Amino acid sequence: MAFPAPLEELIVAFERFPGVGRVTAERLAFHVLRDPKAADLAGAIQRAATQTLRCSSCGNIAESDPCAICADPQRDVALICVVEEPRHVEAIERSGAFKGVYHVLMGALNPAEGTEAEQLSIPALVERVGATEVREVILATDPDVEGEATAHAVVEALERGLERRPLLSRLARGVPSGGALEYMHRGVLQDAFEGRRSIGERR
């Protein structure tokens, strides 16, 4: 027996989320039917979709443009930390280890899943660094295969697109291979920033 059309529509909607298969989607849909408070989800999704935007400077998700970090006069604008996703900004901010500004790539290089370099905001980073007095660019992509490939693509783009590039560094000790930044402990991220290493020479 098929599910009623509205329920089937909800199940299909949940299946669109990354990593959610049919069984999980059905479980979530039935939870919505059982829990009256779950109906608030629709409004929360609508507000998130309509009341957030991308910061025109760093690409982070925010309620205003520029975002609160880019607009903060206390931040060191000559120090840019490059991350894959907005959730990585949140993880680093929780650590309190970084007082510069960010550049969010909105993904990692992964051709197997259809993410190519041109889909990332690497050109915007090159333009941003070229137009301002940037002292250092810290590559804080995840220490996995995709993150390393993304960091390499960023370095190549900066070397190719800039006549004089700033110091490039990569998070070092404290970040385990294969880990994800949003799950790192505050102390681990602080060690990683303090122990970052340079990539090549300043030109």
Salt bridges, closest charged atoms under 4 A:
GLU8 OE2 - ARG22 NH1 2.82
GLU15 OE1 - ARG22 NH1 3.77
GLU26 OE2 - ARG22 NE 2.78
ASP35 OD2 - HIS31 NE2 3.69
ASP76 OD2 - ARG135 NH2 2.56
GLU90 OE2 - ARG94 NH1 3.97
GLU93 OE2 - ARG75 NH2 2.80
GLU136 OE2 - ARG196 NE 2.67
ASP142 OD2 - HIS88 NE2 3.81
GLU148 OE2 - ARG170 NH2 2.99
GLU156 OE2 - HIS152 NE2 3.20
GLU159 OE2 - ARG165 NH2 3.33
GLU182 OE2 - ARG87 NE 2.65
GLU182 OE1 - HIS88 NE2 3.04
ASP191 OD1 - ARG173 NH1 3.91
